[in-house]
Amino acid sequence: MSTFFAMGGYAMYVWPAYAVFFIVLIADYINPWLRRRRNLRELRGRMARQAARQQRNPTAP
């Protein structure tokens, strides 16, 4: 088993490559979720500002 983990002397290069791959994979999975939350928050803010503007000046289109 230790031979497998040593990767024939290349473990110093192989295991960090796997780590970077999984970090990028996790980031690619989480990023759309975070972007969706940010977009929804911005949209709610825009809608609140628009509603407040319409309440102050109800005759404007």
C-alpha positions in Angstrom: 0.0 0.0 0.0 2.8 2.4 0.8 4.2 1.7 -2.7 0.9 2.9 -4.2 0.9 6.1 -2.1 4.6 6.7 -3.0 3.5 6.6 -6.7 6.9 5.3 -7.8 8.7 8.4 -6.4 6.3 10.9 -8.0 3.9 11.3 -5.1 5.3 14.8 -4.4 3.8 15.8 -7.8 0.8 13.5 -8.1 -1.0 14.1 -4.8 -0.9 17.9 -5.0 -2.2 17.7 -8.5 -5.2 15.6 -7.2 -5.7 18.2 -4.4 -5.8 21.1 -6.9 -8.2 19.1 -9.1 -10.6 18.5 -6.3 -10.4 22.1 -5.0 -11.2 23.4 -8.5 -14.0 20.8 -8.8 -15.6 21.9 -5.5 -15.2 25.6 -6.5 -17.0 24.9 -9.8 -19.8 23.2 -7.9 -20.2 26.0 -5.3 -19.7 29.0 -7.5 -23.1 28.9 -9.4 -24.9 28.6 -6.1 -23.1 31.7 -4.7 -23.7 33.6 -7.9 -27.4 32.8 -7.8 -27.6 34.0 -4.2 -25.8 37.3 -5.1 -28.1 37.8 -8.1 -31.2 37.3 -6.1 -30.0 39.7 -3.4 -29.3 42.4 -6.1 -32.7 41.8 -7.7 -34.5 42.2 -4.4 -32.6 45.4 -3.8 -33.5 46.8 -7.2 -37.2 45.9 -6.7 -37.2 47.5 -3.3 -35.7 50.7 -4.7 -38.1 50.7 -7.5 -41.1 50.2 -5.2 -39.9 53.0 -2.9 -39.4 55.3 -5.9 -42.9 54.6 -7.1 -44.4 55.3 -3.7 -42.7 58.7 -3.6 -43.8 59.7 -7.0 -46.9 57.7 -8.0 -47.5 59.7 -11.2 -44.2 58.8 -12.9 -44.2 55.8 -15.2 
